[in-house]
Amino acid sequence: MPRESERYNLSAIRDLLVAAFNADELQELFYFAQSDELKEVVHQFREDDSLPDMVFKAVGYCERNSLLGELLLEVEEANPRKYQEYQLGLRRQFRAPARPARRRIPTWVLLAAGAAIVLIILGIALLDGGDGDRATSTPTEAVVTETTAPATRTPTETVVVEMTTRASVTDYSSYYKGTCPVQRTVSAEIVSNGPAEVVYQWELRDGSVVEKPSPLSFEVAGSQDMLLRWSVDASGVYEVRLHVLSPNNTYSDYAKVEVECEAAAGKIAFVSTRDGNHEIYVMNADGSGQTRLTTDSGRDGNPAWSPDGKRIAFSRDRDDNVDIYVMNADGSGLTRLTYDAARDQLPAWSPEGTRIAFQAGRDGIGQIYVMNADGSEQNNLTDSPDWEGYPAWSPDGRIAIASTRDRNCDVYVVNADGSGLTRLTTDPADDRYAAWSPDGRRIAFTSDRDGNLEIYVMNADGTGLTRLTRDPSQDQAPSWSLDGKRIAFTSWRDGNAEIYVMNADGSGLVRLTTNPATDQSPSWSSR
């Protein structure tokens, strides 16, 4: 089959588009094309492209993707007159074949034929020329059928989405260019695949600013160029959706951008005895900026960041009683949540930050309890005769736990209401310290199935088991980075407990703490 460039005259098609449409109309042609492939042409245009530039890009794209035939069908529908002129011009390019030479007719034959025609006409006149009324022929008014090309589709809206990186790696912009003679509603939303917080702000051409929470929407009259500034605080793939609602049409456009936020590496909370007592510390993801948050004489442990990164829940052992506390990320605003005589420890936040699961020994054996984030409504979730602990809340609302209900300690998953208990690991070894990846697809955990405590990872359904660490010392307590690319954990491989970070596949090991005291129980913030 010949290529489209061999079947079509590309130069003629370019001339046709230039003659048939202006720049806005050409964009309209592709915006409303029947073919999804043709709609993609609009993404080839830049805001500063001239009409010839746009035409050259459009024809080139269609030729490369075998869309020239569909393009011409769209042109024929939008502007039939120009399309007919294009077809006529093509036909003129091909010369008609020469007619065969006609045989010469003798002159006497032509004269005889002429005389016979005259006699016939005179005879008809004599027959009609009697005394009766002469038949008259009423002239018929000429009917002129004017072939007028239907009006090209009136532009209802032109939407251009362009992603540009601004000064900060977390600050992005989306340009919206609107041309519409009527009042319409413009709205925008940023959709992410993670727990990022998005800040929206419209900046109009006149310099005024409209700042609203998502979804950002307001009325616009007349043509308007608007700059949507938006910032995020987490790595991920973000989809920018612009929606336009006018009296004649509803239109949406979108663009995707992958954001790598260096500033979104977050912080790591951990426990250290470097000041003579078990206290909560925090540091940057690279190990710098290690700062002490608690200064109590009791033993503090098991820090857990709230999903918004503003609070830290932890356990405190004071006067031989362990309870759950919560404080602000800077150590201020300390609040005690549990007051039971039993040991309440290992807090884990729900994904929306409104509830906290924890391990409680108040029923004579370790059980999973859930309470509101203010400490109210404390309820036994699992209510099992067997030991259960180490809760970890998933992004979709399920809770991973460790349980001995099948004789050995394995990882299970249960719904937030206690239903749907499912066993994930079935090894006779000890499996615990489950930690969900930010996308909820994987679970890292600690197991001694190979002779000593190591970090493993598996899919959320228990399949795809992979060992990540291979050191003869003890490795435990994994915690994922926000982007799911790294895992922090505690290791004794250098003689004492320290905090290490590795890539999610086990490579790239980096030691973060180097204190001769004990540093353990890392918790990576989500902000």
VEXDREN-2710 file (C-alpha; in Angstrom, 1 decimal):
% VEXDREN-2710
k/r/px/py/pz
1/MET/0.0/0.0/0.0
2/PRO/1.4/3.4/-0.9
3/ARG/2.2/5.9/1.9
4/GLU/-0.2/8.7/2.4
5/SER/2.4/11.2/1.2
6/GLU/2.3/9.3/-2.1
7/ARG/-1.5/9.3/-2.3
8/TYR/-2.0/13.0/-1.3
9/ASN/-0.6/16.2/-2.4
10/LEU/0.8/17.6/0.9
11/SER/1.4/21.1/-0.5
12/ALA/-2.2/21.3/-1.7
13/ILE/-3.5/20.2/1.7
14/ARG/-1.5/22.9/3.4
15/ASP/-2.8/25.5/1.0
16/LEU/-6.3/24.3/1.7
17/LEU/-6.0/24.7/5.4
18/VAL/-4.5/28.1/5.1
19/ALA/-7.3/29.2/2.8
20/ALA/-10.1/27.6/4.8
21/PHE/-9.3/28.5/8.4
22/ASN/-7.8/31.1/10.6
23/ALA/-5.7/30.0/13.6
24/ASP/-8.6/29.7/16.1
25/GLU/-10.7/27.8/13.6
26/LEU/-8.0/25.4/12.8
27/GLN/-7.7/24.6/16.5
28/GLU/-11.4/24.2/16.6
29/LEU/-11.2/21.7/13.7
30/PHE/-9.0/19.4/15.7
31/TYR/-10.7/20.0/19.1
32/PHE/-14.0/18.7/17.8
33/ALA/-12.7/16.1/15.4
34/GLN/-14.6/12.8/15.3
35/SER/-11.3/10.9/15.6
36/ASP/-9.5/10.8/18.9
37/GLU/-6.2/10.5/16.9
38/LEU/-7.0/13.8/15.2
39/LYS/-7.7/15.5/18.5
40/GLU/-4.1/14.8/19.5
41/VAL/-3.0/17.3/16.8
42/VAL/-3.8/20.2/19.1
43/HIS/-1.0/19.2/21.4
44/GLN/1.5/19.8/18.6
45/PHE/0.7/23.6/18.6
46/ARG/2.4/26.2/20.7
47/GLU/0.8/29.4/21.9
48/ASP/3.1/31.6/19.7
49/ASP/2.7/29.5/16.5
50/SER/1.5/31.3/13.4
51/LEU/-1.1/29.9/11.1
52/PRO/1.5/28.5/8.6
53/ASP/3.4/27.0/11.5
54/MET/0.3/25.3/12.8
55/VAL/-0.6/24.0/9.3
56/PHE/2.8/22.6/8.7
57/LYS/2.8/20.8/12.1
58/ALA/-0.8/19.5/11.5
59/VAL/-0.2/18.1/8.1
60/GLY/3.1/16.6/9.1
61/TYR/1.5/14.9/12.1
62/CYS/-1.3/13.5/10.0
63/GLU/1.0/12.3/7.3
64/ARG/3.2/10.4/9.9
65/ASN/0.1/8.9/11.5
66/SER/-1.8/8.1/8.3
67/LEU/-4.6/10.6/9.2
68/LEU/-4.7/12.7/6.0
69/GLY/-7.8/11.0/4.7
70/GLU/-9.6/11.7/8.0
71/LEU/-8.3/15.3/8.0
72/LEU/-9.8/15.9/4.6
73/LEU/-13.2/14.5/5.7
74/GLU/-13.2/17.0/8.7
75/VAL/-12.3/19.9/6.3
76/GLU/-15.1/18.9/3.9
77/GLU/-17.6/19.0/6.7
78/ALA/-16.3/22.3/8.2
79/ASN/-15.8/24.2/4.9
80/PRO/-17.4/22.5/1.9
81/ARG/-16.7/25.4/-0.5
82/LYS/-13.0/25.5/0.1
83/TYR/-12.9/21.7/-0.1
84/GLN/-14.6/21.8/-3.5
85/GLU/-12.1/24.4/-4.7
86/TYR/-9.3/22.1/-3.5
87/GLN/-10.8/19.1/-5.4
88/LEU/-11.2/21.3/-8.5
89/GLY/-7.6/22.4/-8.3
90/LEU/-6.4/18.8/-8.1
91/ARG/-8.3/17.9/-11.2
92/ARG/-6.8/20.7/-13.1
93/GLN/-3.4/19.3/-12.4
94/PHE/-4.1/16.3/-14.6
95/ARG/-4.3/17.1/-18.4
96/ALA/-7.4/15.5/-20.2
97/PRO/-6.4/12.9/-22.9
98/ALA/-6.4/14.2/-26.5
99/ARG/-9.6/13.5/-28.4
100/PRO/-9.3/11.4/-31.6
101/ALA/-9.3/13.4/-34.9
102/ARG/-12.7/13.6/-36.5
103/ARG/-13.3/12.6/-40.1
104/ARG/-13.9/15.7/-42.4
105/ILE/-17.5/15.9/-43.6
106/PRO/-18.0/16.9/-47.3
107/THR/-19.4/20.5/-47.9
108/TRP/-22.4/19.3/-50.0
109/VAL/-23.6/17.1/-47.2
110/LEU/-23.6/20.0/-44.8
111/LEU/-25.6/22.3/-47.3
112/ALA/-28.2/19.6/-47.9
113/ALA/-28.7/19.0/-44.2
114/GLY/-29.1/22.8/-43.6
115/ALA/-31.8/23.1/-46.3
116/ALA/-33.8/20.2/-44.9
117/ILE/-33.8/21.8/-41.4
118/VAL/-35.2/25.1/-42.9
119/LEU/-38.0/23.4/-44.7
120/ILE/-39.1/21.6/-41.5
121/ILE/-39.2/24.8/-39.5
122/LEU/-41.3/26.6/-42.2
123/GLY/-43.8/23.7/-42.3
124/ILE/-44.3/23.8/-38.5
125/ALA/-44.9/27.6/-38.7
126/LEU/-47.6/27.2/-41.3
127/LEU/-49.4/24.5/-39.3
128/ASP/-49.5/26.8/-36.2
129/GLY/-50.4/30.0/-38.0
130/GLY/-54.3/29.5/-38.3
131/ASP/-57.0/31.8/-37.0
132/GLY/-57.1/30.2/-33.5
133/ASP/-55.2/31.6/-30.5
134/ARG/-51.5/31.2/-30.9
135/ALA/-49.9/29.1/-28.2
136/THR/-47.7/31.3/-26.2
137/SER/-44.8/30.3/-24.0
138/THR/-44.7/31.9/-20.6
139/PRO/-41.1/32.5/-19.8
140/THR/-40.1/30.6/-16.6
141/GLU/-38.2/32.7/-14.1
142/ALA/-34.7/31.3/-13.7
143/VAL/-34.2/29.6/-10.4
144/VAL/-30.6/30.2/-9.1
145/THR/-29.5/27.6/-6.6
146/GLU/-26.8/29.3/-4.6
147/THR/-24.5/26.8/-3.0
148/THR/-23.4/28.5/0.1
149/ALA/-21.0/26.8/2.5
150/PRO/-22.5/26.5/5.9
151/ALA/-20.9/28.7/8.5
152/THR/-17.9/27.2/10.1
153/ARG/-18.4/26.1/13.6
154/THR/-18.4/29.2/15.8
155/PRO/-15.5/28.9/18.3
156/THR/-17.0/28.3/21.7
157/GLU/-13.8/27.9/23.6
158/THR/-10.1/27.5/23.0
159/VAL/-8.3/25.6/25.7
160/VAL/-4.6/25.4/25.9
161/VAL/-2.9/23.5/28.7
162/GLU/0.9/23.9/29.1
163/MET/3.0/22.7/31.9
164/THR/6.0/24.7/32.9
165/THR/8.4/24.3/35.8
166/ARG/8.8/27.4/37.9
167/ALA/11.5/28.4/40.4
168/SER/10.8/25.5/42.9
169/VAL/10.6/21.8/42.0
170/THR/7.3/21.8/43.8
171/ASP/5.8/24.8/42.1
172/TYR/4.1/24.3/38.7
173/SER/1.9/26.4/36.3
174/SER/-0.8/25.6/33.8
175/TYR/-1.8/28.1/31.2
176/TYR/-5.4/28.5/30.2
177/LYS/-6.2/30.7/27.2
178/GLY/-9.9/31.2/26.6
179/THR/-11.6/33.0/23.7
180/CYS/-15.3/33.1/23.9
181/PRO/-17.8/36.0/23.4
182/VAL/-20.2/34.7/26.2
183/GLN/-20.0/34.3/29.9
184/ARG/-18.9/30.8/31.0
185/THR/-17.6/29.0/34.0
186/VAL/-14.0/27.8/34.1
187/SER/-12.9/25.3/36.7
188/ALA/-9.7/23.4/37.4
189/GLU/-8.6/20.5/39.5
190/ILE/-5.4/18.7/40.1
191/VAL/-5.6/15.0/40.5
192/SER/-2.7/13.1/42.0
193/ASN/-1.9/9.4/42.7
194/GLY/-0.8/10.1/46.2
195/PRO/-1.6/12.0/49.4
196/ALA/-0.2/15.3/48.2
197/GLU/-1.7/18.5/49.3
198/VAL/-2.4/20.8/46.3
199/VAL/-2.6/24.6/46.5
200/TYR/-4.5/26.4/43.7
201/GLN/-4.3/30.0/42.5
202/TRP/-5.6/31.7/39.4
203/GLU/-3.7/34.7/38.2
204/LEU/-5.6/36.8/35.6
205/ARG/-4.1/38.9/32.8
206/ASP/-4.7/42.1/34.7
207/GLY/-2.6/40.8/37.6
208/SER/-5.4/40.1/39.9
209/VAL/-5.4/36.8/41.8
210/VAL/-8.2/34.4/42.6
211/GLU/-7.4/31.9/45.3
212/LYS/-9.9/29.2/46.2
213/PRO/-9.8/25.6/47.5
214/SER/-10.2/22.8/45.1
215/PRO/-12.0/22.6/42.8
216/LEU/-11.1/26.1/41.6
217/SER/-14.1/27.6/39.7
218/PHE/-15.3/31.1/38.7
219/GLU/-17.2/33.0/36.1
220/VAL/-15.4/34.6/33.1
221/ALA/-16.8/36.9/30.5
222/GLY/-15.1/37.7/27.2
223/SER/-11.7/36.6/26.1
224/GLN/-9.3/35.9/29.0
225/ASP/-5.9/34.5/29.5
226/MET/-5.4/32.9/32.9
227/LEU/-2.4/31.4/34.6
228/LEU/-3.2/28.6/37.0
229/ARG/-0.4/28.4/39.6
230/TRP/-0.4/25.2/41.6
231/SER/2.0/23.8/44.0
232/VAL/2.4/20.3/45.6
233/ASP/4.5/18.9/48.4
234/ALA/5.0/15.4/47.2
235/SER/6.4/13.5/44.3
236/GLY/4.0/11.8/42.0
237/VAL/2.1/12.0/38.7
238/TYR/-0.4/14.8/38.6
239/GLU/-3.2/15.4/36.1
240/VAL/-4.4/18.9/35.5
241/ARG/-8.0/19.1/34.4
242/LEU/-9.5/22.2/33.0
243/HIS/-13.3/22.3/32.5
244/VAL/-15.2/25.0/30.6
245/LEU/-19.0/25.3/30.7
246/SER/-20.6/27.8/28.4
247/PRO/-24.2/28.1/27.1
248/ASN/-23.3/26.3/23.9
249/ASN/-20.8/23.7/24.9
250/THR/-18.9/21.9/27.7
251/TYR/-15.3/21.3/27.1
252/SER/-12.5/19.7/29.1
253/ASP/-8.8/19.4/28.5
254/TYR/-6.0/17.8/30.6
255/ALA/-2.3/17.4/30.8
256/LYS/-0.2/15.2/33.0
257/VAL/3.1/15.9/34.6
258/GLU/5.4/13.8/36.7
259/VAL/6.8/15.7/39.7
260/GLU/10.0/14.8/41.4
261/CYS/10.1/16.8/44.6
262/GLU/13.5/16.9/46.3
263/ALA/11.9/19.0/49.0
264/ALA/9.3/16.3/49.6
265/ALA/11.8/13.8/50.9
266/GLY/10.2/14.3/54.3
267/LYS/11.6/13.7/57.7
268/ILE/12.3/10.6/59.8
269/ALA/11.3/10.3/63.4
270/PHE/13.2/7.8/65.5
271/VAL/14.1/6.7/69.0
272/SER/17.5/7.3/70.5
273/THR/19.2/6.8/73.9
274/ARG/22.1/9.2/73.1
275/ASP/21.1/11.6/75.9
276/GLY/20.8/8.8/78.5
277/ASN/17.1/8.0/78.0
278/HIS/14.8/6.7/75.3
279/GLU/13.6/9.9/73.6
280/ILE/11.9/10.8/70.2
281/TYR/14.2/12.6/67.7
282/VAL/13.7/13.8/64.2
283/MET/16.1/14.2/61.3
284/ASN/16.1/15.0/57.6
285/ALA/15.9/12.1/55.1
286/ASP/19.6/12.3/54.5
287/GLY/20.5/12.1/58.2
288/SER/21.2/15.7/58.8
289/GLY/19.4/18.0/61.2
290/GLN/19.0/15.5/64.0
291/THR/16.9/17.1/66.7
292/ARG/15.5/15.9/70.0
293/LEU/11.7/16.4/70.5
294/THR/10.9/14.8/73.9
295/THR/12.7/15.4/77.2
296/ASP/10.7/13.2/79.6
297/SER/12.2/10.9/82.2
298/GLY/10.0/8.1/80.9
299/ARG/10.9/5.8/78.0
300/ASP/9.5/7.1/74.7
301/GLY/9.2/4.8/71.7
302/ASN/7.3/3.8/68.5
303/PRO/6.9/7.2/66.8
304/ALA/4.3/7.4/64.0
305/TRP/3.7/10.4/61.8
306/SER/0.2/11.6/61.1
307/PRO/-0.7/11.6/57.4
308/ASP/-0.5/15.4/57.2
309/GLY/2.9/15.4/58.8
310/LYS/1.8/17.8/61.5
311/ARG/1.7/15.4/64.5
312/ILE/3.6/12.4/65.9
313/ALA/1.9/9.7/68.0
314/PHE/4.2/7.6/70.2
315/SER/4.2/5.4/73.3
316/ARG/5.6/6.5/76.7
317/ASP/6.5/4.2/79.5
318/ARG/6.2/6.0/82.8
319/ASP/5.8/4.5/86.3
320/ASP/5.7/1.0/84.8
321/ASN/2.7/1.9/82.6
322/VAL/2.8/2.4/78.8
323/ASP/0.3/4.7/77.1
324/ILE/-0.2/6.5/73.8
325/TYR/0.6/10.2/73.5
326/VAL/0.5/12.7/70.6
327/MET/2.5/15.9/70.0
328/ASN/3.1/18.4/67.3
329/ALA/5.9/17.8/64.8
330/ASP/8.1/20.2/66.7
331/GLY/7.5/18.5/70.1
332/SER/5.0/21.0/71.4
333/GLY/1.4/20.4/72.2
334/LEU/1.8/17.1/74.1
335/THR/-1.5/15.2/74.7
336/ARG/-2.1/11.9/76.4
337/LEU/-4.6/9.7/74.6
338/THR/-4.9/6.5/76.7
339/TYR/-5.1/6.0/80.5
340/ASP/-5.4/2.2/80.9
341/ALA/-3.3/0.3/83.4
342/ALA/-2.3/-2.2/80.6
343/ARG/0.4/-1.5/78.0
344/ASP/-0.8/0.6/75.0
345/GLN/1.8/1.0/72.3
346/LEU/2.7/0.9/68.6
347/PRO/0.3/3.5/67.3
348/ALA/-0.6/3.7/63.6
349/TRP/-2.7/6.5/62.0
350/SER/-5.6/5.9/59.6
351/PRO/-5.0/7.4/56.1
352/GLU/-7.3/10.3/56.8
353/GLY/-5.7/11.0/60.1
354/THR/-8.9/10.8/62.2
355/ARG/-8.2/7.4/64.0
356/ILE/-5.3/5.6/65.5
357/ALA/-4.9/1.8/65.8
358/PHE/-2.6/0.5/68.5
359/GLN/-1.6/-2.6/70.3
360/ALA/-3.1/-3.0/73.8
361/GLY/-2.6/-5.6/76.5
362/ARG/-5.7/-4.7/78.4
363/ASP/-7.4/-8.0/77.7
364/GLY/-4.7/-10.1/79.2
365/ILE/-3.0/-10.6/75.8
366/GLY/-2.0/-8.3/73.0
367/GLN/-5.0/-7.1/70.9
368/ILE/-5.6/-4.5/68.2
369/TYR/-7.6/-1.5/69.4
370/VAL/-8.8/1.5/67.4
371/MET/-9.6/5.0/68.8
372/ASN/-10.4/8.4/67.5
373/ALA/-7.4/10.7/67.1
374/ASP/-8.4/12.6/70.3
375/GLY/-8.4/9.3/72.3
376/SER/-12.2/8.8/72.4
377/GLU/-14.1/5.6/71.5
378/GLN/-11.4/3.0/72.2
379/ASN/-12.6/-0.3/70.9
380/ASN/-11.1/-3.8/70.5
381/LEU/-10.9/-4.4/66.8
382/THR/-9.9/-8.1/66.5
383/ASP/-11.2/-9.5/69.8
384/SER/-9.2/-12.7/69.4
385/PRO/-8.0/-15.2/72.1
386/ASP/-4.6/-15.2/70.4
387/TRP/-1.9/-12.5/70.6
388/GLU/-2.1/-9.8/67.9
389/GLY/-0.1/-6.6/67.5
390/TYR/2.0/-4.3/65.2
391/PRO/-0.9/-2.6/63.4
392/ALA/-0.2/-0.8/60.1
393/TRP/-2.9/1.1/58.3
394/SER/-3.0/0.9/54.5
395/PRO/-3.7/3.8/52.2
396/ASP/-7.1/2.3/51.3
397/GLY/-8.2/1.8/54.9
398/ARG/-7.2/-1.8/55.7
399/ILE/-5.0/-2.7/58.6
400/ALA/-2.1/-5.1/58.5
401/ILE/-1.4/-6.9/61.8
402/ALA/0.8/-9.6/63.2
403/SER/-1.1/-12.5/64.8
404/THR/-0.4/-15.9/66.3
405/ARG/-3.9/-17.3/65.7
406/ASP/-2.3/-20.0/63.4
407/ARG/0.3/-21.1/66.1
408/ASN/3.2/-19.0/64.7
409/CYS/3.4/-15.2/64.1
410/ASP/2.2/-14.2/60.6
411/VAL/1.1/-11.1/58.8
412/TYR/-2.6/-10.7/58.3
413/VAL/-4.9/-8.0/56.8
414/VAL/-8.2/-7.0/58.3
415/ASN/-10.8/-4.3/57.4
416/ALA/-11.1/-1.3/59.6
417/ASP/-14.2/-2.7/61.2
418/GLY/-12.6/-6.0/62.1
419/SER/-14.1/-8.0/59.2
420/GLY/-12.4/-9.8/56.3
421/LEU/-9.4/-11.2/58.1
422/THR/-6.9/-12.6/55.6
423/ARG/-3.6/-14.4/56.2
424/LEU/-0.8/-13.2/54.0
425/THR/2.3/-15.1/55.2
426/THR/2.4/-18.9/56.1
427/ASP/5.9/-19.5/57.1
428/PRO/6.7/-21.2/60.4
429/ALA/9.0/-18.3/61.2
430/ASP/8.2/-15.0/63.0
431/ASP/6.8/-12.4/60.6
432/ARG/5.9/-8.9/62.0
433/TYR/6.6/-5.1/61.6
434/ALA/4.4/-4.8/58.5
435/ALA/4.7/-1.5/56.6
436/TRP/2.6/-0.5/53.6
437/SER/4.1/1.2/50.6
438/PRO/2.5/4.6/49.9
439/ASP/0.6/3.2/46.9
440/GLY/-0.8/0.3/48.9
441/ARG/0.6/-2.3/46.5
442/ARG/3.4/-3.7/48.6
443/ILE/4.1/-4.6/52.2
444/ALA/7.6/-4.6/53.8
445/PHE/8.0/-6.6/57.0
446/THR/10.5/-8.3/59.2
447/SER/11.0/-12.1/59.3
448/ASP/13.5/-14.5/60.8
449/ARG/12.7/-17.3/58.2
450/ASP/16.3/-17.4/57.0
451/GLY/17.9/-17.7/60.5
452/ASN/18.0/-14.1/61.6
453/LEU/15.8/-11.0/61.3
454/GLU/15.8/-9.5/57.8
455/ILE/13.7/-7.1/55.8
456/TYR/11.4/-8.7/53.2
457/VAL/8.8/-7.2/50.8
458/MET/5.7/-8.8/49.2
459/ASN/2.7/-7.8/47.2
460/ALA/-0.4/-6.6/49.1
461/ASP/-2.0/-10.1/48.5
462/GLY/1.0/-12.0/49.9
463/THR/2.5/-13.0/46.6
464/GLY/5.9/-11.9/45.1
465/LEU/8.0/-12.4/48.3
466/THR/11.5/-10.9/48.0
467/ARG/14.3/-10.7/50.5
468/LEU/15.9/-7.2/50.7
469/THR/18.6/-7.5/53.4
470/ARG/21.3/-10.2/53.7
471/ASP/23.3/-9.4/56.8
472/PRO/24.2/-11.8/59.6
473/SER/23.1/-9.1/62.1
474/GLN/19.5/-8.1/62.9
475/ASP/17.5/-5.9/60.5
476/GLN/13.9/-4.8/61.4
477/ALA/11.2/-2.2/61.6
478/PRO/11.0/-1.0/57.9
479/SER/9.4/2.4/57.0
480/TRP/8.7/3.6/53.4
481/SER/9.6/7.0/52.0
482/LEU/6.7/9.0/50.6
483/ASP/7.5/8.2/47.0
484/GLY/7.9/4.5/47.7
485/LYS/11.4/4.4/46.4
486/ARG/13.3/3.9/49.6
487/ILE/12.9/2.1/52.9
488/ALA/14.4/3.1/56.3
489/PHE/15.0/0.4/58.9
490/THR/16.9/-0.4/62.1
491/SER/20.1/-2.6/61.8
492/TRP/22.8/-3.9/64.2
493/ARG/25.2/-4.6/61.4
494/ASP/27.8/-2.1/62.7
495/GLY/27.8/-3.2/66.3
496/ASN/24.8/-1.3/67.7
497/ALA/21.4/-0.3/66.6
498/GLU/21.5/2.4/63.9
499/ILE/19.1/3.9/61.2
500/TYR/19.8/2.9/57.6
501/VAL/18.1/3.6/54.3
502/MET/18.1/1.5/51.2
503/ASN/16.3/1.5/47.8
504/ALA/13.1/-0.4/47.6
505/ASP/14.9/-3.2/45.8
506/GLY/17.5/-3.6/48.6
507/SER/20.3/-1.7/46.8
508/GLY/21.9/1.6/47.7
509/LEU/22.4/1.1/51.5
510/VAL/23.2/4.3/53.4
511/ARG/23.7/4.7/57.1
512/LEU/22.0/7.8/58.6
513/THR/22.9/7.7/62.3
514/THR/26.4/7.2/63.7
515/ASN/25.9/7.5/67.4
516/PRO/27.4/4.9/69.8
517/ALA/24.0/4.9/71.6
518/THR/20.9/3.1/70.3
519/ASP/19.0/4.6/67.4
520/GLN/16.0/2.6/66.2
521/SER/12.3/2.5/65.2
522/PRO/12.4/4.9/62.2
523/SER/9.1/6.5/61.0
524/TRP/9.2/8.3/57.6
525/SER/6.9/11.3/57.4
526/SER/4.4/11.7/54.6
527/ARG/5.2/15.4/54.2
END
